[in-house]
Amino acid sequence: MLSDPSWLGNRLQERPAPSRRRALSVVLIPRALAVSLVVGVSGMAGASPSPVTMNGVPEQVIPAVPEVGLGDFTMPTGTTSIGSDSSSTGTGSGDTSTGVDLSGTSYDKMMAQSWGALAASNAQTVGINPVALAATCVVESGCQNVQGSGSITGAFQMMNTTYTAAMAAALAEHPELASSATSGLAGQNDPATQSIAAAEYLKQAAQSLQAAGVSNPTVLDVRGSYNFGPTNGNALAQAQGSALMSSVLQNLSSSTLAANGISSTTTVQQWRDSVSAKVGSAANQSVLLGA
């Protein structure tokens, strides 16, 4: 390190100005190399370039590192756009094959699972918005294949009797789904198979609401039916927001309500808000495709 930086500046100032005349640089080339260069140039002088044709398909670029931040999943069949909505950092902003908005935190959560794409495809086959199915697994289990109380189990937390009946109804209408489904009650522990029964149950709940006067049931409308049964669900979907949950669900005990996070002072609107907070923008989406 120089102790006096001005010394360098002084040395630079003392350098003589460059000459206006440049010296000619001479490069000595070995005789053998010079001969080969002359022959090569002379050989090229009379040659005309020939076209280069591709043999086979172009080589594909295969990334060695996956994109950061995305889980390993396969998108469902159909034309799905990629985008976001106001409630998430999510994937998807519209599916032109179904006419629904495949976006939001709930949809992202289900699609991040290894079985998510097949579940979304099953929902569409049954006639259900995949986002409605995703919202159901988010509320029920966080889209995890877990054991509940009694016979209630799986990502969609269905009891054996409900699962069996809904599965039979779905396969009767769509027998092609049987090829990818696990047969018997073993299907309860396979989220992709259970998604068929869950989608069918959501469809039945939405159709029940339509018969009760709700023309286009949303995820929030159908949530009560999935959680408390169709009779309670219909009443809950049409109740005033200021009504108490305990007064709308009179056939349920206080312990059952408490197990679902509902106190004696919980209003219908407070319950709706809590569901919306869990499922995000999915709360206001239609349940039935084409509704």
One Martini backbone bead per residue (centre of mass of N, CA, C, O) as a GRO file, in nm:
protein
  291
    1MET     BB    1   0.099   0.034   0.021
    2LEU     BB    2   0.060   0.367  -0.018
    3SER     BB    3   0.142   0.654   0.166
    4ASP     BB    4   0.139   0.839  -0.113
    5PRO     BB    5  -0.096   0.902  -0.351
    6SER     BB    6   0.046   1.137  -0.515
    7TRP     BB    7   0.267   0.971  -0.651
    8LEU     BB    8   0.092   0.842  -0.870
    9GLY     BB    9  -0.002   1.105  -0.999
   10ASN     BB   10   0.277   1.201  -1.076
   11ARG     BB   11   0.359   0.967  -1.260
   12LEU     BB   12   0.128   1.013  -1.461
   13GLN     BB   13   0.218   1.304  -1.541
   14GLU     BB   14   0.521   1.208  -1.645
   15ARG     BB   15   0.412   1.090  -1.886
   16PRO     BB   16   0.449   1.074  -2.202
   17ALA     BB   17   0.332   1.161  -2.484
   18PRO     BB   18   0.195   1.029  -2.740
   19SER     BB   19   0.260   0.940  -3.043
   20ARG     BB   20   0.135   1.006  -3.365
   21ARG     BB   21   0.319   0.761  -3.443
   22ARG     BB   22   0.286   0.438  -3.533
   23ALA     BB   23   0.408   0.140  -3.490
   24LEU     BB   24   0.498  -0.141  -3.662
   25SER     BB   25   0.381  -0.451  -3.627
   26VAL     BB   26   0.557  -0.766  -3.602
   27VAL     BB   27   0.468  -1.096  -3.703
   28LEU     BB   28   0.594  -1.410  -3.652
   29ILE     BB   29   0.566  -1.688  -3.874
   30PRO     BB   30   0.584  -1.990  -3.927
   31ARG     BB   31   0.629  -2.152  -4.219
   32ALA     BB   32   0.431  -2.389  -4.188
   33LEU     BB   33   0.186  -2.216  -4.104
   34ALA     BB   34   0.178  -2.029  -4.349
   35VAL     BB   35   0.120  -2.246  -4.561
   36SER     BB   36  -0.147  -2.351  -4.440
   37LEU     BB   37  -0.300  -2.083  -4.461
   38VAL     BB   38  -0.282  -2.045  -4.766
   39VAL     BB   39  -0.422  -2.308  -4.846
   40GLY     BB   40  -0.685  -2.261  -4.695
   41VAL     BB   41  -0.770  -1.995  -4.835
   42SER     BB   42  -0.760  -2.098  -5.130
   43GLY     BB   43  -0.975  -2.325  -5.083
   44MET     BB   44  -1.211  -2.117  -4.999
   45ALA     BB   45  -1.246  -1.918  -5.235
   46GLY     BB   46  -1.417  -2.127  -5.434
   47ALA     BB   47  -1.623  -2.179  -5.212
   48SER     BB   48  -1.953  -2.257  -5.138
   49PRO     BB   49  -2.203  -2.239  -4.937
   50SER     BB   50  -2.380  -2.480  -4.755
   51PRO     BB   51  -2.655  -2.601  -4.644
   52VAL     BB   52  -2.807  -2.655  -4.324
   53THR     BB   53  -2.953  -2.939  -4.193
   54MET     BB   54  -3.192  -3.086  -3.991
   55ASN     BB   55  -3.169  -3.375  -3.773
   56GLY     BB   56  -3.449  -3.375  -3.642
   57VAL     BB   57  -3.535  -3.266  -3.348
   58PRO     BB   58  -3.509  -3.033  -3.139
   59GLU     BB   59  -3.345  -2.947  -2.874
   60GLN     BB   60  -3.421  -2.964  -2.541
   61VAL     BB   61  -3.479  -2.778  -2.258
   62ILE     BB   62  -3.360  -2.889  -1.935
   63PRO     BB   63  -3.413  -2.823  -1.628
   64ALA     BB   64  -3.221  -2.859  -1.323
   65VAL     BB   65  -3.401  -2.638  -1.169
   66PRO     BB   66  -3.656  -2.569  -0.994
   67GLU     BB   67  -3.892  -2.366  -0.914
   68VAL     BB   68  -3.927  -2.139  -0.681
   69GLY     BB   69  -4.227  -2.205  -0.477
   70LEU     BB   70  -4.306  -2.477  -0.610
   71GLY     BB   71  -4.480  -2.743  -0.622
   72ASP     BB   72  -4.531  -3.085  -0.691
   73PHE     BB   73  -4.748  -3.066  -0.971
   74THR     BB   74  -5.045  -3.139  -1.160
   75MET     BB   75  -5.241  -3.025  -1.377
   76PRO     BB   76  -5.537  -3.032  -1.484
   77THR     BB   77  -5.738  -3.095  -1.714
   78GLY     BB   78  -5.724  -2.843  -1.937
   79THR     BB   79  -5.772  -2.488  -1.944
   80THR     BB   80  -5.524  -2.312  -1.755
   81SER     BB   81  -5.462  -2.036  -1.588
   82ILE     BB   82  -5.223  -1.792  -1.472
   83GLY     BB   83  -5.239  -1.626  -1.144
   84SER     BB   84  -5.434  -1.398  -0.934
   85ASP     BB   85  -5.555  -1.283  -0.621
   86SER     BB   86  -5.637  -1.083  -0.346
   87SER     BB   87  -5.589  -1.348  -0.130
   88SER     BB   88  -5.318  -1.425  -0.292
   89THR     BB   89  -5.027  -1.609  -0.443
   90GLY     BB   90  -5.148  -1.774  -0.661
   91THR     BB   91  -5.310  -2.001  -0.887
   92GLY     BB   92  -5.494  -1.882  -1.108
   93SER     BB   93  -5.766  -1.706  -1.332
   94GLY     BB   94  -5.891  -1.937  -1.517
   95ASP     BB   95  -6.127  -2.166  -1.681
   96THR     BB   96  -6.234  -2.226  -2.005
   97SER     BB   97  -6.368  -2.520  -1.954
   98THR     BB   98  -6.559  -2.411  -1.687
   99GLY     BB   99  -6.590  -2.094  -1.597
  100VAL     BB  100  -6.384  -2.072  -1.360
  101ASP     BB  101  -6.196  -1.970  -1.069
  102LEU     BB  102  -5.866  -2.091  -1.046
  103SER     BB  103  -5.816  -1.972  -0.726
  104GLY     BB  104  -5.634  -1.944  -0.442
  105THR     BB  105  -5.554  -2.082  -0.139
  106SER     BB  106  -5.723  -2.340  -0.155
  107TYR     BB  107  -5.633  -2.442  -0.430
  108ASP     BB  108  -5.333  -2.447  -0.370
  109LYS     BB  109  -5.341  -2.651  -0.139
  110MET     BB  110  -5.450  -2.892  -0.301
  111MET     BB  111  -5.241  -2.879  -0.547
  112ALA     BB  112  -4.990  -2.948  -0.352
  113GLN     BB  113  -5.090  -3.221  -0.368
  114SER     BB  114  -5.053  -3.532  -0.509
  115TRP     BB  115  -5.392  -3.550  -0.542
  116GLY     BB  116  -5.512  -3.276  -0.652
  117ALA     BB  117  -5.555  -3.313  -0.960
  118LEU     BB  118  -5.754  -3.555  -0.938
  119ALA     BB  119  -5.964  -3.414  -0.764
  120ALA     BB  120  -6.031  -3.190  -0.968
  121SER     BB  121  -6.125  -3.385  -1.190
  122ASN     BB  122  -6.351  -3.521  -1.027
  123ALA     BB  123  -6.520  -3.270  -0.980
  124GLN     BB  124  -6.581  -3.209  -1.278
  125THR     BB  125  -6.724  -3.474  -1.340
  126VAL     BB  126  -6.954  -3.429  -1.122
  127GLY     BB  127  -7.001  -3.087  -1.122
  128ILE     BB  128  -6.763  -2.941  -0.962
  129ASN     BB  129  -6.596  -2.704  -0.819
  130PRO     BB  130  -6.269  -2.729  -0.728
  131VAL     BB  131  -6.273  -2.500  -0.513
  132ALA     BB  132  -6.491  -2.627  -0.331
  133LEU     BB  133  -6.327  -2.876  -0.264
  134ALA     BB  134  -6.080  -2.731  -0.147
  135ALA     BB  135  -6.227  -2.582   0.084
  136THR     BB  136  -6.310  -2.839   0.232
  137CYS     BB  137  -6.022  -2.952   0.298
  138VAL     BB  138  -5.924  -2.706   0.452
  139VAL     BB  139  -6.135  -2.710   0.686
  140GLU     BB  140  -6.120  -3.016   0.772
  141SER     BB  141  -5.761  -3.071   0.730
  142GLY     BB  142  -5.564  -2.912   0.541
  143CYS     BB  143  -5.530  -3.145   0.327
  144GLN     BB  144  -5.521  -3.398   0.526
  145ASN     BB  145  -5.469  -3.740   0.608
  146VAL     BB  146  -5.693  -3.783   0.868
  147GLN     BB  147  -5.804  -3.867   1.184
  148GLY     BB  148  -6.093  -3.869   1.345
  149SER     BB  149  -6.394  -3.926   1.474
  150GLY     BB  150  -6.446  -4.231   1.461
  151SER     BB  151  -6.530  -4.269   1.115
  152ILE     BB  152  -6.388  -4.012   1.073
  153THR     BB  153  -6.202  -3.936   0.767
  154GLY     BB  154  -5.973  -3.768   0.604
  155ALA     BB  155  -5.950  -3.487   0.406
  156PHE     BB  156  -6.296  -3.478   0.419
  157GLN     BB  157  -6.430  -3.588   0.670
  158MET     BB  158  -6.586  -3.880   0.649
  159MET     BB  159  -6.821  -4.093   0.707
  160ASN     BB  160  -6.893  -4.403   0.618
  161THR     BB  161  -7.192  -4.368   0.531
  162THR     BB  162  -7.158  -4.114   0.359
  163TYR     BB  163  -6.943  -4.221   0.171
  164THR     BB  164  -7.090  -4.469   0.055
  165ALA     BB  165  -7.335  -4.318  -0.065
  166ALA     BB  166  -7.182  -4.107  -0.241
  167MET     BB  167  -7.013  -4.306  -0.405
  168ALA     BB  168  -7.246  -4.462  -0.535
  169ALA     BB  169  -7.373  -4.218  -0.681
  170ALA     BB  170  -7.128  -4.134  -0.850
  171LEU     BB  171  -7.076  -4.415  -0.998
  172ALA     BB  172  -7.358  -4.435  -1.129
  173GLU     BB  173  -7.307  -4.168  -1.308
  174HIS     BB  174  -6.965  -4.229  -1.304
  175PRO     BB  175  -6.804  -4.512  -1.386
  176GLU     BB  176  -6.516  -4.401  -1.482
  177LEU     BB  177  -6.405  -4.349  -1.181
  178ALA     BB  178  -6.331  -4.645  -1.089
  179SER     BB  179  -6.041  -4.677  -1.220
  180SER     BB  180  -5.916  -4.452  -0.987
  181ALA     BB  181  -6.039  -4.615  -0.750
  182THR     BB  182  -6.078  -4.718  -0.428
  183SER     BB  183  -6.215  -4.980  -0.294
  184GLY     BB  184  -6.413  -4.934  -0.057
  185LEU     BB  185  -6.313  -4.819   0.260
  186ALA     BB  186  -6.020  -4.762   0.162
  187GLY     BB  187  -6.096  -4.488   0.021
  188GLN     BB  188  -6.091  -4.307   0.276
  189ASN     BB  189  -5.752  -4.312   0.266
  190ASP     BB  190  -5.801  -4.179  -0.026
  191PRO     BB  191  -5.824  -3.866  -0.134
  192ALA     BB  192  -5.901  -3.909  -0.434
  193THR     BB  193  -6.142  -4.091  -0.372
  194GLN     BB  194  -6.290  -3.909  -0.161
  195SER     BB  195  -6.347  -3.674  -0.362
  196ILE     BB  196  -6.590  -3.801  -0.496
  197ALA     BB  197  -6.780  -3.801  -0.248
  198ALA     BB  198  -6.752  -3.501  -0.176
  199ALA     BB  199  -6.861  -3.391  -0.445
  200GLU     BB  200  -7.137  -3.528  -0.425
  201TYR     BB  201  -7.224  -3.395  -0.159
  202LEU     BB  202  -7.210  -3.104  -0.264
  203LYS     BB  203  -7.418  -3.139  -0.487
  204GLN     BB  204  -7.657  -3.220  -0.309
  205ALA     BB  205  -7.656  -2.960  -0.139
  206ALA     BB  206  -7.698  -2.760  -0.375
  207GLN     BB  207  -7.966  -2.885  -0.477
  208SER     BB  208  -8.120  -2.838  -0.213
  209LEU     BB  209  -8.095  -2.529  -0.222
  210GLN     BB  210  -8.241  -2.487  -0.487
  211ALA     BB  211  -8.512  -2.610  -0.384
  212ALA     BB  212  -8.513  -2.371  -0.149
  213GLY     BB  213  -8.416  -2.095  -0.341
  214VAL     BB  214  -8.109  -2.126  -0.418
  215SER     BB  215  -7.980  -2.071  -0.722
  216ASN     BB  216  -7.652  -2.004  -0.632
  217PRO     BB  217  -7.455  -2.181  -0.467
  218THR     BB  218  -7.210  -2.146  -0.238
  219VAL     BB  219  -6.962  -2.230  -0.037
  220LEU     BB  220  -7.097  -2.094   0.210
  221ASP     BB  221  -7.378  -2.223   0.180
  222VAL     BB  222  -7.271  -2.535   0.188
  223ARG     BB  223  -7.117  -2.561   0.457
  224GLY     BB  224  -7.352  -2.633   0.650
  225SER     BB  225  -7.424  -2.906   0.519
  226TYR     BB  226  -7.147  -3.047   0.558
  227ASN     BB  227  -7.144  -2.999   0.877
  228PHE     BB  228  -7.491  -3.029   0.960
  229GLY     BB  229  -7.657  -3.084   0.725
  230PRO     BB  230  -7.915  -3.014   0.508
  231THR     BB  231  -8.123  -2.887   0.696
  232ASN     BB  232  -7.931  -2.690   0.841
  233GLY     BB  233  -7.806  -2.569   0.584
  234ASN     BB  234  -8.059  -2.432   0.470
  235ALA     BB  235  -8.110  -2.251   0.718
  236LEU     BB  236  -7.830  -2.110   0.723
  237ALA     BB  237  -7.826  -1.985   0.430
  238GLN     BB  238  -8.116  -1.811   0.509
  239ALA     BB  239  -8.011  -1.657   0.736
  240GLN     BB  240  -7.957  -1.415   0.941
  241GLY     BB  241  -7.673  -1.266   1.058
  242SER     BB  242  -7.801  -1.196   1.356
  243ALA     BB  243  -7.838  -1.471   1.417
  244LEU     BB  244  -7.825  -1.744   1.609
  245MET     BB  245  -7.690  -2.047   1.590
  246SER     BB  246  -7.863  -2.187   1.815
  247SER     BB  247  -8.142  -2.112   1.669
  248VAL     BB  248  -8.087  -2.259   1.395
  249LEU     BB  249  -7.945  -2.517   1.561
  250GLN     BB  250  -8.160  -2.676   1.760
  251ASN     BB  251  -8.071  -2.996   1.710
  252LEU     BB  252  -7.811  -2.903   1.857
  253SER     BB  253  -7.588  -2.928   2.083
  254SER     BB  254  -7.373  -2.750   2.276
  255SER     BB  255  -7.135  -2.949   2.238
  256THR     BB  256  -7.139  -2.952   1.929
  257LEU     BB  257  -7.097  -2.654   1.892
  258ALA     BB  258  -6.832  -2.632   2.053
  259ALA     BB  259  -6.674  -2.830   1.862
  260ASN     BB  260  -6.730  -2.585   1.630
  261GLY     BB  261  -6.687  -2.296   1.773
  262ILE     BB  262  -6.979  -2.255   1.919
  263SER     BB  263  -7.162  -2.034   2.086
  264SER     BB  264  -7.434  -1.873   2.236
  265THR     BB  265  -7.327  -1.584   2.077
  266THR     BB  266  -7.311  -1.682   1.798
  267THR     BB  267  -7.335  -1.572   1.486
  268VAL     BB  268  -7.385  -1.615   1.158
  269GLN     BB  269  -7.178  -1.403   1.065
  270GLN     BB  270  -6.941  -1.506   1.232
  271TRP     BB  271  -6.931  -1.780   1.099
  272ARG     BB  272  -6.890  -1.682   0.809
  273ASP     BB  273  -6.627  -1.530   0.864
  274SER     BB  274  -6.462  -1.778   0.954
  275VAL     BB  275  -6.481  -1.927   0.686
  276SER     BB  276  -6.364  -1.706   0.499
  277ALA     BB  277  -6.085  -1.695   0.641
  278LYS     BB  278  -6.007  -1.992   0.546
  279VAL     BB  279  -6.091  -1.976   0.212
  280GLY     BB  280  -6.143  -1.704   0.104
  281SER     BB  281  -6.249  -1.649  -0.222
  282ALA     BB  282  -6.417  -1.922  -0.226
  283ALA     BB  283  -6.682  -1.844  -0.072
  284ASN     BB  284  -6.814  -1.697  -0.356
  285GLN     BB  285  -6.827  -1.951  -0.508
  286SER     BB  286  -6.948  -2.172  -0.705
  287VAL     BB  287  -7.034  -2.510  -0.696
  288LEU     BB  288  -7.165  -2.532  -0.967
  289LEU     BB  289  -7.135  -2.610  -1.280
  290GLY     BB  290  -7.302  -2.372  -1.475
  291ALA     BB  291  -7.455  -2.163  -1.264
   0.00000   0.00000   0.00000
